[in-house]
Amino acid sequence: MNAKSAVFALVSIRSHPLRRLVNRLPYAPSTVYNAVSQLEEENKVENKKGIINVVEDYPAQKLSEIYVRSLIHGIDPEFITRESTQSIWKSLEDVSTVHDIMKETGYSAVSVKKILTYLKDKGLVVYSKKKPIVAHRDMEHPLNELLKDYLRPEKETRTMRYPGSIPFREIMETPDEVERILYQHINDSFTVKDTGFLVKGNSDRITILESVEKELTNEEIFLKKLFTTDGVGDLCILMIKQKQVDHDKLFELAKDKNVVNVVGCYFDVLNSIDDIIPTPIVKKYLEYEPKKKKTFLSQEKRYGKQGWEDPFEERWNVDLYLDIDVISHGVRSL
């Protein structure tokens, strides 16, 4: 392990005064100082009043986890984080033979075999065939999951923005993306849905983070929110007005989920306030058969009904519990 990796490994375990780093590591003082300087330039560590810490952002924190996890599994973190190792590790997503890895990465057969052998010896890679070598990752190894998160290309986060006196945005992402957002926006104002965890930050806008099992399409988000009190009154209306929903895809998804009459009823209710859904779309839902009776927004059942629901319930075969005042406000204000 070189000096730079040794410094990062040590401060990944615990922050250290710069002078103590020099005393604890088996390198010349100038070598340690130079290593710290390089890590600072790479935005991996920072010097706070003489104390060397890992930078508090997602890439540095995730790399810090990889270093510690590598050490506890007897793996050289310098080797595992080399560009060549990571390039070959990433190639195993699509290819598995030495020849194919060479073509994809540009490395020689000797380099590919050397790195694959190390990864295999450390349990990160398994050979399903030895002659010729056919390799794949063992994703049960905890270090592979960390590497997957660290090397995953950063994607643009989809946000739903709401107007109002206290503006906020909602983000629904997988746990690994939520983790990235937490690290990158730790100084912002945010809350993690269903946890009670609310943090005030530098921004007036509040970010609502919701962790979902898999990445959702806009149409899946729409259906998910359609069965929530806040969703029917704002987010679903906002998505329709901003044309974020593909109506053909939504119709197919509604059929698959057996909620065609619920979606159609919701559209019909919205159009009774303001014509925001084209009539042919509503008609398409109305003509679909069969319709099994559904309860729409059962969590509102305890508040009863207001009397306006009868024609919609009869037309769509739904047991309807919507607050029409909330819907009206959403249609007119968003």
One Martini backbone bead per residue (centre of mass of N, CA, C, O) as a GRO file, in nm:
protein
  334
    1MET     BB    1   0.096   0.037   0.023
    2ASN     BB    2   0.064   0.353  -0.013
    3ALA     BB    3   0.061   0.655   0.142
    4LYS     BB    4  -0.215   0.760   0.049
    5SER     BB    5  -0.378   0.506   0.133
    6ALA     BB    6  -0.289   0.505   0.431
    7VAL     BB    7  -0.411   0.773   0.508
    8PHE     BB    8  -0.705   0.713   0.425
    9ALA     BB    9  -0.742   0.465   0.602
   10LEU     BB   10  -0.696   0.603   0.879
   11VAL     BB   11  -0.919   0.835   0.847
   12SER     BB   12  -1.153   0.630   0.804
   13ILE     BB   13  -1.147   0.531   1.099
   14ARG     BB   14  -1.001   0.813   1.197
   15SER     BB   15  -0.937   1.106   1.294
   16HIS     BB   16  -0.631   1.312   1.243
   17PRO     BB   17  -0.364   1.454   1.321
   18LEU     BB   18  -0.109   1.538   1.128
   19ARG     BB   19   0.124   1.466   1.323
   20ARG     BB   20   0.020   1.176   1.386
   21LEU     BB   21   0.044   1.062   1.105
   22VAL     BB   22   0.351   1.087   1.087
   23ASN     BB   23   0.404   0.895   1.341
   24ARG     BB   24   0.226   0.627   1.245
   25LEU     BB   25   0.366   0.619   0.972
   26PRO     BB   26   0.607   0.440   0.748
   27TYR     BB   27   0.702   0.746   0.666
   28ALA     BB   28   0.804   1.015   0.554
   29PRO     BB   29   0.698   1.324   0.624
   30SER     BB   30   0.689   1.429   0.328
   31THR     BB   31   0.509   1.197   0.224
   32VAL     BB   32   0.261   1.256   0.399
   33TYR     BB   33   0.213   1.549   0.319
   34ASN     BB   34   0.177   1.484   0.018
   35ALA     BB   35  -0.065   1.294   0.050
   36VAL     BB   36  -0.257   1.498   0.177
   37SER     BB   37  -0.249   1.700  -0.055
   38GLN     BB   38  -0.367   1.509  -0.271
   39LEU     BB   39  -0.636   1.448  -0.121
   40GLU     BB   40  -0.731   1.741  -0.122
   41GLU     BB   41  -0.734   1.778  -0.434
   42GLU     BB   42  -0.945   1.520  -0.452
   43ASN     BB   43  -1.166   1.552  -0.225
   44LYS     BB   44  -1.116   1.342   0.044
   45VAL     BB   45  -0.979   1.556   0.228
   46GLU     BB   46  -0.959   1.761   0.535
   47ASN     BB   47  -0.841   2.058   0.706
   48LYS     BB   48  -0.928   2.103   1.058
   49LYS     BB   49  -0.725   2.244   1.256
   50GLY     BB   50  -0.520   1.982   1.198
   51ILE     BB   51  -0.755   1.792   1.110
   52ILE     BB   52  -0.805   1.485   0.947
   53ASN     BB   53  -1.071   1.440   0.712
   54VAL     BB   54  -1.334   1.320   0.567
   55VAL     BB   55  -1.522   1.411   0.332
   56GLU     BB   56  -1.875   1.527   0.329
   57ASP     BB   57  -1.934   1.316   0.083
   58TYR     BB   58  -2.025   1.060  -0.104
   59PRO     BB   59  -1.760   0.959  -0.239
   60ALA     BB   60  -1.578   0.971   0.017
   61GLN     BB   61  -1.754   0.799   0.208
   62LYS     BB   62  -1.765   0.547   0.029
   63LEU     BB   63  -1.460   0.507   0.010
   64SER     BB   64  -1.421   0.471   0.311
   65GLU     BB   65  -1.585   0.211   0.331
   66ILE     BB   66  -1.410   0.046   0.138
   67TYR     BB   67  -1.153   0.055   0.303
   68VAL     BB   68  -1.257  -0.079   0.561
   69ARG     BB   69  -1.379  -0.335   0.429
   70SER     BB   70  -1.117  -0.434   0.308
   71LEU     BB   71  -0.953  -0.470   0.567
   72ILE     BB   72  -1.154  -0.676   0.715
   73HIS     BB   73  -1.101  -0.877   0.443
   74GLY     BB   74  -0.798  -0.865   0.341
   75ILE     BB   75  -0.791  -0.605   0.148
   76ASP     BB   76  -0.644  -0.400  -0.079
   77PRO     BB   77  -0.750  -0.080  -0.134
   78GLU     BB   78  -0.560   0.006  -0.358
   79PHE     BB   79  -0.625  -0.222  -0.558
   80ILE     BB   80  -0.946  -0.187  -0.565
   81THR     BB   81  -0.905   0.141  -0.660
   82ARG     BB   82  -0.802   0.099  -0.919
   83GLU     BB   83  -0.858   0.156  -1.243
   84SER     BB   84  -0.812  -0.132  -1.349
   85THR     BB   85  -0.988  -0.285  -1.148
   86GLN     BB   86  -1.255  -0.125  -1.198
   87SER     BB   87  -1.277  -0.181  -1.500
   88ILE     BB   88  -1.298  -0.492  -1.474
   89TRP     BB   89  -1.530  -0.503  -1.275
   90LYS     BB   90  -1.737  -0.354  -1.459
   91SER     BB   91  -1.726  -0.557  -1.705
   92LEU     BB   92  -1.886  -0.793  -1.546
   93GLU     BB   93  -2.174  -0.697  -1.625
   94ASP     BB   94  -2.139  -0.812  -1.947
   95VAL     BB   95  -1.879  -0.987  -1.907
   96SER     BB   96  -1.655  -1.307  -1.865
   97THR     BB   97  -1.413  -1.308  -2.047
   98VAL     BB   98  -1.096  -1.233  -2.120
   99HIS     BB   99  -1.138  -1.139  -2.409
  100ASP     BB  100  -1.376  -0.940  -2.352
  101ILE     BB  101  -1.230  -0.767  -2.141
  102MET     BB  102  -1.007  -0.670  -2.329
  103LYS     BB  103  -1.194  -0.526  -2.531
  104GLU     BB  104  -1.333  -0.329  -2.322
  105THR     BB  105  -1.056  -0.214  -2.164
  106GLY     BB  106  -0.748  -0.266  -2.303
  107TYR     BB  107  -0.622  -0.493  -2.159
  108SER     BB  108  -0.423  -0.736  -2.094
  109ALA     BB  109  -0.410  -1.063  -2.022
  110VAL     BB  110  -0.228  -1.037  -1.777
  111SER     BB  111  -0.391  -0.818  -1.624
  112VAL     BB  112  -0.662  -0.962  -1.613
  113LYS     BB  113  -0.567  -1.221  -1.466
  114LYS     BB  114  -0.446  -1.086  -1.218
  115ILE     BB  115  -0.708  -0.949  -1.118
  116LEU     BB  116  -0.896  -1.194  -1.114
  117THR     BB  117  -0.729  -1.359  -0.915
  118TYR     BB  118  -0.752  -1.167  -0.679
  119LEU     BB  119  -1.064  -1.155  -0.665
  120LYS     BB  120  -1.096  -1.459  -0.623
  121ASP     BB  121  -0.920  -1.493  -0.363
  122LYS     BB  122  -1.125  -1.269  -0.214
  123GLY     BB  123  -1.440  -1.338  -0.320
  124LEU     BB  124  -1.555  -1.142  -0.561
  125VAL     BB  125  -1.490  -1.383  -0.757
  126VAL     BB  126  -1.619  -1.628  -0.990
  127TYR     BB  127  -1.567  -1.944  -1.138
  128SER     BB  128  -1.744  -2.131  -1.382
  129LYS     BB  129  -1.468  -2.134  -1.550
  130LYS     BB  130  -1.118  -2.209  -1.629
  131LYS     BB  131  -1.124  -2.351  -1.935
  132PRO     BB  132  -1.191  -2.099  -1.996
  133ILE     BB  133  -1.241  -1.812  -1.843
  134VAL     BB  134  -1.535  -1.767  -1.628
  135ALA     BB  135  -1.667  -1.469  -1.489
  136HIS     BB  136  -1.811  -1.352  -1.169
  137ARG     BB  137  -1.979  -1.195  -0.942
  138ASP     BB  138  -2.013  -1.187  -0.582
  139MET     BB  139  -2.290  -1.027  -0.438
  140GLU     BB  140  -2.247  -1.134  -0.134
  141HIS     BB  141  -2.023  -0.953  -0.120
  142PRO     BB  142  -2.000  -0.656   0.050
  143LEU     BB  143  -1.797  -0.505  -0.143
  144ASN     BB  144  -1.963  -0.516  -0.407
  145GLU     BB  145  -2.188  -0.324  -0.318
  146LEU     BB  146  -2.008  -0.078  -0.275
  147LEU     BB  147  -1.892  -0.065  -0.560
  148LYS     BB  148  -2.159  -0.028  -0.706
  149ASP     BB  149  -2.225   0.245  -0.577
  150TYR     BB  150  -1.958   0.400  -0.644
  151LEU     BB  151  -1.965   0.325  -0.976
  152ARG     BB  152  -2.222   0.451  -1.021
  153PRO     BB  153  -2.376   0.649  -1.212
  154GLU     BB  154  -2.487   0.957  -1.203
  155LYS     BB  155  -2.814   1.066  -1.169
  156GLU     BB  156  -3.091   1.226  -1.235
  157THR     BB  157  -3.303   1.373  -1.023
  158ARG     BB  158  -3.634   1.332  -0.953
  159THR     BB  159  -3.861   1.608  -0.915
  160MET     BB  160  -4.126   1.744  -0.710
  161ARG     BB  161  -4.272   2.061  -0.736
  162TYR     BB  162  -4.402   2.300  -0.501
  163PRO     BB  163  -4.601   2.536  -0.427
  164GLY     BB  164  -4.587   2.815  -0.200
  165SER     BB  165  -4.495   2.942   0.104
  166ILE     BB  166  -4.362   2.638   0.141
  167PRO     BB  167  -4.149   2.510  -0.045
  168PHE     BB  168  -4.137   2.184  -0.212
  169ARG     BB  169  -3.988   1.857  -0.255
  170GLU     BB  170  -4.004   1.534  -0.422
  171ILE     BB  171  -3.834   1.215  -0.356
  172MET     BB  172  -3.811   0.902  -0.538
  173GLU     BB  173  -3.592   0.642  -0.419
  174THR     BB  174  -3.353   0.444  -0.380
  175PRO     BB  175  -3.147   0.379  -0.122
  176ASP     BB  176  -2.879   0.455  -0.271
  177GLU     BB  177  -2.982   0.738  -0.360
  178VAL     BB  178  -3.053   0.847  -0.083
  179GLU     BB  179  -2.769   0.835   0.024
  180ARG     BB  180  -2.646   1.035  -0.172
  181ILE     BB  181  -2.830   1.275  -0.100
  182LEU     BB  182  -2.759   1.299   0.199
  183TYR     BB  183  -2.460   1.369   0.153
  184GLN     BB  184  -2.496   1.610  -0.063
  185HIS     BB  185  -2.758   1.746   0.131
  186ILE     BB  186  -2.698   1.795   0.447
  187ASN     BB  187  -2.748   2.130   0.443
  188ASP     BB  188  -3.034   2.087   0.399
  189SER     BB  189  -3.377   2.066   0.384
  190PHE     BB  190  -3.513   1.764   0.540
  191THR     BB  191  -3.707   1.456   0.490
  192VAL     BB  192  -3.795   1.125   0.596
  193LYS     BB  193  -4.023   0.925   0.518
  194ASP     BB  194  -4.163   0.757   0.799
  195THR     BB  195  -3.939   0.865   1.042
  196GLY     BB  196  -3.930   1.175   1.169
  197PHE     BB  197  -3.694   1.303   0.999
  198LEU     BB  198  -3.594   1.647   1.063
  199VAL     BB  199  -3.411   1.903   0.876
  200LYS     BB  200  -3.247   2.200   0.905
  201GLY     BB  201  -3.126   2.445   0.668
  202ASN     BB  202  -3.022   2.667   0.422
  203SER     BB  203  -3.294   2.606   0.296
  204ASP     BB  204  -3.636   2.662   0.241
  205ARG     BB  205  -3.653   2.413   0.091
  206ILE     BB  206  -3.819   2.109   0.116
  207THR     BB  207  -3.713   1.773   0.132
  208ILE     BB  208  -3.873   1.473   0.028
  209LEU     BB  209  -3.782   1.150   0.124
  210GLU     BB  210  -3.838   0.842  -0.062
  211SER     BB  211  -3.821   0.502  -0.015
  212VAL     BB  212  -3.772   0.263  -0.275
  213GLU     BB  213  -3.722  -0.046  -0.409
  214LYS     BB  214  -3.758   0.084  -0.699
  215GLU     BB  215  -3.747   0.222  -0.988
  216LEU     BB  216  -3.972   0.465  -1.105
  217THR     BB  217  -4.211   0.557  -1.291
  218ASN     BB  218  -4.435   0.800  -1.345
  219GLU     BB  219  -4.678   0.604  -1.345
  220GLU     BB  220  -4.608   0.466  -1.074
  221ILE     BB  221  -4.617   0.719  -0.905
  222PHE     BB  222  -4.905   0.797  -0.960
  223LEU     BB  223  -5.039   0.539  -0.842
  224LYS     BB  224  -4.917   0.557  -0.563
  225LYS     BB  225  -5.042   0.852  -0.502
  226LEU     BB  226  -5.350   0.799  -0.555
  227PHE     BB  227  -5.356   0.636  -0.254
  228THR     BB  228  -5.324   0.931  -0.135
  229THR     BB  229  -5.410   1.222   0.008
  230ASP     BB  230  -5.183   1.406  -0.112
  231GLY     BB  231  -5.185   1.306  -0.406
  232VAL     BB  232  -5.482   1.386  -0.506
  233GLY     BB  233  -5.431   1.707  -0.426
  234ASP     BB  234  -5.136   1.736  -0.599
  235LEU     BB  235  -4.930   1.549  -0.751
  236CYS     BB  236  -5.120   1.432  -0.969
  237ILE     BB  237  -5.203   1.706  -1.082
  238LEU     BB  238  -4.920   1.808  -1.149
  239MET     BB  239  -4.843   1.580  -1.352
  240ILE     BB  240  -5.065   1.648  -1.552
  241LYS     BB  241  -5.006   1.953  -1.603
  242GLN     BB  242  -4.689   1.872  -1.679
  243LYS     BB  243  -4.682   1.613  -1.858
  244GLN     BB  244  -4.557   1.335  -1.697
  245VAL     BB  245  -4.779   1.153  -1.834
  246ASP     BB  246  -4.843   0.853  -1.997
  247HIS     BB  247  -5.151   0.748  -2.090
  248ASP     BB  248  -5.095   0.472  -2.213
  249LYS     BB  249  -4.922   0.359  -1.981
  250LEU     BB  250  -5.127   0.406  -1.756
  251PHE     BB  251  -5.349   0.223  -1.865
  252GLU     BB  252  -5.185  -0.041  -1.861
  253LEU     BB  253  -5.123  -0.028  -1.557
  254ALA     BB  254  -5.417  -0.023  -1.460
  255LYS     BB  255  -5.484  -0.298  -1.573
  256ASP     BB  256  -5.266  -0.460  -1.419
  257LYS     BB  257  -5.388  -0.340  -1.129
  258ASN     BB  258  -5.701  -0.312  -1.134
  259VAL     BB  259  -5.767   0.044  -1.168
  260VAL     BB  260  -5.938   0.182  -1.392
  261ASN     BB  261  -6.186   0.303  -1.235
  262VAL     BB  262  -6.021   0.486  -1.049
  263VAL     BB  263  -5.876   0.661  -1.256
  264GLY     BB  264  -6.129   0.748  -1.411
  265CYS     BB  265  -6.270   0.882  -1.172
  266TYR     BB  266  -6.057   1.095  -1.116
  267PHE     BB  267  -6.072   1.232  -1.391
  268ASP     BB  268  -6.372   1.303  -1.373
  269VAL     BB  269  -6.348   1.485  -1.126
  270LEU     BB  270  -6.152   1.689  -1.245
  271ASN     BB  271  -6.343   1.770  -1.490
  272SER     BB  272  -6.567   1.893  -1.299
  273ILE     BB  273  -6.370   2.146  -1.249
  274ASP     BB  274  -6.153   2.088  -1.492
  275ASP     BB  275  -6.035   2.055  -1.823
  276ILE     BB  276  -5.748   1.831  -1.806
  277ILE     BB  277  -5.885   1.586  -1.953
  278PRO     BB  278  -5.928   1.426  -2.219
  279THR     BB  279  -6.212   1.277  -2.320
  280PRO     BB  280  -6.098   1.014  -2.459
  281ILE     BB  281  -5.960   0.910  -2.204
  282VAL     BB  282  -6.208   0.874  -2.023
  283LYS     BB  283  -6.361   0.688  -2.221
  284LYS     BB  284  -6.156   0.456  -2.216
  285TYR     BB  285  -6.210   0.384  -1.919
  286LEU     BB  286  -6.523   0.346  -1.934
  287GLU     BB  287  -6.505   0.102  -2.159
  288TYR     BB  288  -6.381  -0.077  -1.967
  289GLU     BB  289  -6.360  -0.436  -1.927
  290PRO     BB  290  -6.394  -0.513  -1.629
  291LYS     BB  291  -6.555  -0.399  -1.314
  292LYS     BB  292  -6.437  -0.382  -1.004
  293LYS     BB  293  -6.507  -0.296  -0.706
  294LYS     BB  294  -6.383   0.005  -0.547
  295THR     BB  295  -6.185   0.166  -0.309
  296PHE     BB  296  -6.145   0.521  -0.272
  297LEU     BB  297  -5.978   0.615  -0.013
  298SER     BB  298  -6.007   0.452   0.273
  299GLN     BB  299  -5.869   0.654   0.488
  300GLU     BB  300  -6.147   0.848   0.458
  301LYS     BB  301  -6.396   0.690   0.576
  302ARG     BB  302  -6.435   0.824   0.867
  303TYR     BB  303  -6.561   1.101   0.727
  304GLY     BB  304  -6.722   1.031   0.493
  305LYS     BB  305  -6.977   1.188   0.306
  306GLN     BB  306  -7.123   1.465   0.087
  307GLY     BB  307  -7.310   1.373  -0.193
  308TRP     BB  308  -7.145   1.406  -0.478
  309GLU     BB  309  -7.067   1.091  -0.549
  310ASP     BB  310  -7.294   0.922  -0.685
  311PRO     BB  311  -7.242   0.943  -1.000
  312PHE     BB  312  -6.950   0.829  -0.984
  313GLU     BB  313  -7.011   0.556  -0.852
  314GLU     BB  314  -7.202   0.454  -1.075
  315ARG     BB  315  -7.011   0.492  -1.326
  316TRP     BB  316  -6.738   0.336  -1.174
  317ASN     BB  317  -6.761   0.139  -0.939
  318VAL     BB  318  -6.729   0.308  -0.656
  319ASP     BB  319  -6.598   0.377  -0.331
  320LEU     BB  320  -6.612   0.718  -0.238
  321TYR     BB  321  -6.324   0.911  -0.074
  322LEU     BB  322  -6.339   1.250  -0.121
  323ASP     BB  323  -6.206   1.577  -0.106
  324ILE     BB  324  -6.328   1.824  -0.300
  325ASP     BB  325  -6.180   2.073  -0.186
  326VAL     BB  326  -5.895   1.970  -0.228
  327ILE     BB  327  -5.915   1.918  -0.530
  328SER     BB  328  -5.993   2.205  -0.615
  329HIS     BB  329  -5.742   2.344  -0.507
  330GLY     BB  330  -5.540   2.184  -0.680
  331VAL     BB  331  -5.646   2.259  -0.964
  332ARG     BB  332  -5.627   2.588  -0.916
  333SER     BB  333  -5.313   2.612  -0.795
  334LEU     BB  334  -5.107   2.422  -0.977
   0.00000   0.00000   0.00000
